[in-house]
Amino acid sequence: MKKLHDYTNCIHGPHHANDPHGALTAPLYQTSTFKFESTAQGAARFAGEEAGYIYTRLGNPTTRELEEKLAQLEEMEDAAATATGMGAVSASVLSFLQHGDHLIASSALYGCSFALFAHMLPKFGIEVSFVDMTDEAALANAIQPNSKMLFAETPINPNMTVLDLAMLGQFAKRHNLISVVDNTFMTPLLQKPNRYGIDIVIHSATKYLNGHGDVVAGIVCGSKEHIETIKLTVLKDIGATISPHDAWLINRGLKTLHVRIERHCQSAQKVAEFLEDHAKVERVYYPGLASHPGHKYLGEQMKGAGGVIAFEIKGTLADGEAFINATSLCTLAVSLGDPETLIQHPASMTHSPYTQEERLAAGISDGLIRISVGLEAVEDIILDLKSAFDRI
């Protein structure tokens, strides 16, 4: 049978839950533990001599279905599901770094990823350098004898800077670094970092993969060797594993991922064009616009520009706050990838772990506003934004 399209795999994909009643939807294995037929079988499973489930923190059929589906979509060998997106970030880093190692991270990142790298890792003797990863020379200057890992997002949260994955993959291989890329904003349908030599791909499954705003979860995709290391160390012993119910909800959400992503991208393009043409907008950051430096990556690295837009309005920070507060259809909330259009102020919310100096160095201005364009009629979203502009 020929290879199936991603859209088909979102609905079908690996499906190994054989329900005796013939249920179309895979059952939810809402159990903490699994019974053994004998002490010998239990011992064999703990020793890794027999396949089978032991305890849900170590594996669960519902969770496994999610992991296999994401590994397939990312075109990677295996995957590990985690309790949150930050669980995926921390597992991908702590499983491979130790005291004395050096991590090279993008200067702009999700606020909690930045906080983990800037404030927590140094406590354990792991050195971190934050670098503008659009500049290969700056990357080269950051290399040290103890450098072990490169960590990036693209597009970057929240300023939508697009990084060259081919360059990052080649750079990491050249310097023997484990490369990790957060692919949350794109999903596997719009971008597959593995094709460019990236070793580990992570997602906040809270966002587009689930798509309904009712789960927090994460996914790490990689080689069988890397995923086995993650599962047998950080996930097993620190315990940031996903619940079966959340895995079941994400499996459900994945069935509509392709149609949701298409709608998110189409609507975001129209909203970005509206914002770019508005007299009260200073600048719009969206790769779908020809004015965006990352536009050149569309069609090859990226199949679409995604559903997240950042922009700055003309005026003061107070004007930006007034604009956000004047919206009514747009929901003032953090996160992204939900059916609802979400609007927020990164400097005071998602990226508040940065100091003002760190934010400015990362290209995150105090006046930046981020919109996750939802699934409402795009005409209604634009009307809401227009009304908010008219009121400030």
N, C-alpha and C positions, 0 to 999 in steps of 0.2 A: 504494500500500500504506500502511495506517495506521501510525502510529508504534508501534514495538514497545516492550514493557515492559522496564525495566532488567534484570529477571531473564533475559529472553531475550537481550538484548544482551551480558550477561556471558558467555554461551555462544557466541553467534554474533558479533555486532558486525561492524565492518569486517574483511573477510577478502579480502586481495588476493594472497595467495601461491598462484599457480596451479601446483600440482604436476603434472607430466606423468604421474605414476603414479596420480593420483587419491587420494592419501593424505587421510584424514579430518582428521588433525591437521596443522596447518601445519608445514612443514619448518623446521628450525633452520638458519639461514644462518650457520654458524660459520666466518666468513672475516674476515680483517683488511682485505683490499683487493678491488677489483673490476676486471676487465680491460676494456679499451676495444677497439673494432674498428679504430680508427685514431687517429693523433695529433690529427686534427681533432675527433673525438668527445671525446677526453680534454680538449682545450682548451675545447670548447663546454660540457662539464659543469662544469669549474672556473670558467668565466665565468658560469655560471648560465643559459646560453642553451639548454641541453638538459636535460630531466629524466633522472635516472638516478643510480646510486650510484657513489661514488668510493673511499671509505675508511670503515671502520666507525665511526671517531670522528665522522665527518660524517653518517653515516646508514647504516642497514642494514634490509633488509626485515622481519626478525623484530622489531627494535626499533620500526620504523614501525607494525607491526600493534598493538603495545602502546600506542603513543602515540595512534593513532587511536581505539582502543577506550576509553581513559581520557578523551579529549576528548569522545567521544560520551556517556559516562556522566555526566560533569560538565556536560554541555550547554554546552561551550565550543568555540571554533573549532579549537584545536590544542593540542598537548602536546609536551613534551620529556622524555625519560627520562634519568635521571642514575645515577651509580654507587652513590650512597647517599642516604638521606634528607637528610643534611646537605649533600650535593651539590645537592639541590633547593633547600634553604634558601639556601645561599650564591649559587647561580646566580640566584635570584629577587631577591636584594638587590644583588649586585655588578654585575649587568647594567644597573641603573638609577640607582645612586647613585655619586657621585664626591666628591672632596675638597671640603669646604665644605657638603655637604648634611646634612640632619637627618632621622633616622628616629625615629618614635614606635612603641615596642614595648610589648606587654603586660608588666606587672610580673612575671607568672608565665609561664614558658615551659619547654619542654624544656631540660635543663641545657646541652647543647652549643649550642643556638640562643642561649641567654643568654650563653654564653662568647664566641661569635662576635661578638655585638653589644656586649657590655660590654668585652671585652678586645682583640679584633682590629680591629674597624672604627675605633675611635679612633686606631689607629696610622696609618691612611690618611686621617685628617682628616675622618672621618664622625662626626658627633655623634649620640648616641642618648639618648633620654629614655624611661624605663620608667614606665608609667602604669597605674593601675587602670582597665581599660577597661569596667568595669560602671558607671563614673561619667562621664557625658558632659561634665560641667563640668570634671573633671580632664583629659579629652582636650582640651577647648577651651583650657585654661590651658597645655597643652603646645605648642600651635601656635606656630611661629616663622616669620619670613619665608623661611627656607631649608628649611622642612619639605617633604619630597618623598615620603615613604612611611609607611604604617601597616602594622604586622605583628602578627598575633594568632593564637592557637589557640583553638578552642572545640569541645568542652570542653577546658579547660586541663589540661595535663600538669604535675603529677600530682593537683592538688586538685579537679579536675572542675568548676571554675567554668564556667558557661555564659554566653557573651556574646551580645548582641543583634546579629545580623548585619545586620538592616535599619538599625539605628542606625549601625553602623560603616560600612556602605556609603554611606549618605546623608552622614555626616560627612566621609568621604574625598572624595566628589564635591564637596561644598560647599567644601572647602579645597584642591581640586586635588591630592589625594594619590593615589599608586598604592596600592591596598589589596591586601594579601597575607594569606591565611588558610590555616593548616595544618589540613587536614581529615582527618588520619590516623585519629583516634579514631572518626570517624563513617563514613567511606567515602562515595562518591557515592550509595550506596543509602539512607543515612539522612539525608543533608544535602547540599544543593547550594548552596554560597555564592554562585555566580554569579547565582542568582535574586534575591539581595538586593543586587546591584550590586557585588560583590567582583570585582576585576580579575584577580587571579592566585590560583589554588588549588594548593596543594602537598600531597604525600603522602610519607610514608616508605612506599614500596611493600614494604619489608621486612616490614611488619606484616600487616594484614588482606588487602591486595590479593593478596599471595603466599600467606600463610596457612599455610605449612608449615615455617617456621623454617629454611629452607635458602638464603636469598638476602638480600643487602643491596642496596637500590636506592631510587631516588626518582623522583617524577613532578612536573612543573610543568605546569599547564594554564592557558591564557589565550587572548587574541586572537591571530590570526595574526601581527600586528605585534609583540606582546610576545614570542611564542615565537621568531620569526625573530631578534629581537635577542638573546635568550638563546643560541640555537644558534650564531649567527655571532660571538659575542663570548666570553663566559665558557666555554661548553662547548667551543667549538672551540679556544680558545687556552689555557685552563687544563686542560681535558681530563677533567673528572669525568663521563665518559659511561658508560653502562651496557654490559656485555658482552652479546652476542647470546644466550648461554646463559642468563644471568639473566633477560633479557627473555622468553625462551621459557618458563622456569619460571613467571614471573608470568602470562603468557598462559594457561598451564595452570591455575594457581591461581584465576584469575578465573572459570573455568567453574563453580566451586563456591562463589563468594563469597556468593551470595544465600542458599544453605542454611546456610552457616557463620554468617553474620551473624544469621540468625534464631535459631539455636541459642545463639550467644554471648549475645544479648540476653535470651532466655528464661531461660537459666541464671543470668546475672548478676542479673536481677531477683530470683530466688529466693534467691541467695546474699546479696544486699544486705538483703533482708527478714530473713533469718536473723541477719545481723550486727546489724541495727538492734534486734532483739529480745533480743540476748544481754546478760546482766548485766555482762559484762566489757568491753563496747564503749562507749566514750565518745561517739563520733559517727561516722556513716557519710556519705560524700560520693558520691552516685550520683543522677543526674537522674531515674531511674525512681521514686524515692521521693517521696511527696508532701511530705516534710519538706525536700527540697532546693530552694533558690531557683530553680534552673534547670528545675524540673519544669514550669513554665508554658510552656516553649518546645516541649514534646512535642506532637506532632500537627500543628504548623505548620512551624516551622523544622527540627525534628528528628522523623523518623519513628520513632525508637527511641532508647533511652538508651545503647546500646552495651554493650561487654563489659568495661569497666574500672571498678573500684571502688577508692576510697581510704577508709581508716578509721583511727581512733585508738582504741587500747585504754586502759582505765583502768590507771593505774600509771605506772611509770617507763620510760625508754628501754630499760633492761635487760629489763623485762618484754616489751616489744615484740620485742626481739631473741630472747628465749627463745621467744616464740610462733612467730616465723618458723622458728627452728631446730627447733621441735617438729613442724612439718608434715612429712608424708612423701609424700603424693600430689602436693601442690602443689610445683612445682619452684622452687627459689631461683635465679632468673635474671632479668636485665633483658630488655626487649622486651615485646611484646604481640601479640595476634592470632594466636598459634600454637594448634595443637590441644591442647597441654598447658596446664594452668593454671599461670601463673607468678606468683610472689610476690616482692616486693623492698622494700627500705627506701630511698626516694628521697633522703633527706638525706645518706646515706653512699654512695649509688650514682649513680643517674641525674642527680641534682641537686647532686652534690658540687662542681661549679664555682661554685655560690653560696657566699658567706660565710654564717655563721649569721644575721647581721643582714639580709642580702639575702633569705635564705630566709623569715625571719619576716615581712619586709615584703611578700613575695609570697604569704603565707598557706601556706607549706610548713613545717609543724612538724617538730621532731626526731623526734616519735613517729608520724609518718604512715606507714602501710603501704599499698602499692598491690598490687592483685590484678588480673591479666588472666585472666578466667574462660575456661577452655578448653572443649573439646568432650566431655570425659568425662561420665559420668552425673552429673547435678547432685547426686544423693543421695550419691555418693561424695565429691564435693568438699566438701559440707557436713559429712559425717562426719569428714573429715580436719581441717577447721577446728575442729569441736567437740572432737575429741580433743586438738588442740593447746592449746585453751583449758583443757581439763581438766588438762593437764600443767604449766601455769604457776601 
